[in-house]
Amino acid sequence: MSHEAPTLPARLAARLPAPVGPWLGRHLDRIEIGVLLSLILIGGGIWAFGAIAAEMTEGDTTAFDRAILLWFRNGDDLAVLNGPAWMETVVRDITALGGVTVLGALTVFTAGYLLMEGYRRQVWVLLAAVIGGQVVSNITKMLFDRTRPDLVPHGTDVTSASFPSGHSMMATITWLTLAVMLARLQARRRTRAYLISVAVLIAVSVGISRVALGVHWPTDVLAGWSIGAAWALACMLIADWLFPTRPKPDIPPQD
């Protein structure tokens, strides 16, 4: 009877001193590379959030935050963004992609699509990821209660605390969750890569727009991206374990 070769992480772990090495090697051999990579990324996101929060609390990020925030503004008039006159309109349009209205509509539309395709259990996973992410965002904001930047005039109205950036966090969670859920229904690798790449690009753009508008410090955005990505990946990992989703076979058109 043929056996598949152990995975690379399993082979490396097996070289560690006994009994840890062989034990870890046997368990890693049962874990797919994608799952292992997701676990590493989740851990990295949580660690990055904690590190940024610690540095921010101690005041060690002040110089960095101020330098990046001022980089987006005209030196002669801090109320004006660097670049052409239409730049502020574009930035406001981009930041709306991380707002409650747009993200809520996307979630509802995607949930409807999943229901029509027969993926009812995945709808609950989607709602849990988005709603749970909003709860985490609100809790972390209350815990850190960081004041919004007052270094430059704000380009949009804000009311909540600054750390972490809710727009950056929820854009990362929602767009990435939607992209991964839809990608899991696609058979082509390049289609899956395209969906996830677009989601990442949007999340990054939303975060940058928050700094450009002067409503968030750069470290707020970095923290939002970190915890948002960790939350989205954790939800997808749990969803894939509980409800494995496979792309449906193509149905030939009927005359």
Secondary structure, DSSP 8 states (H G I E B T S, - for coil): -------HHHHHHHTSSTTHHHHHHHHHTTS-HHHHHHHHHHHHHHHHHHHHHHHHHTTTTHHHHHHHHHHTEETTEEEEESS-TTHHHHHHHHHGGGSHHHHHHHHHHHHHHHHHTT-HHHHHHHHHHHHHHHHHHHHHHHHH------SS--SS---S--SS-HHHHHHHHHHHHHHHHHHTT-S-HHHHHHHHHHHHHHHHHHHHHHHHTTSS-HHHHHHHHHHHHHHHHHHHHHHHHHS------------
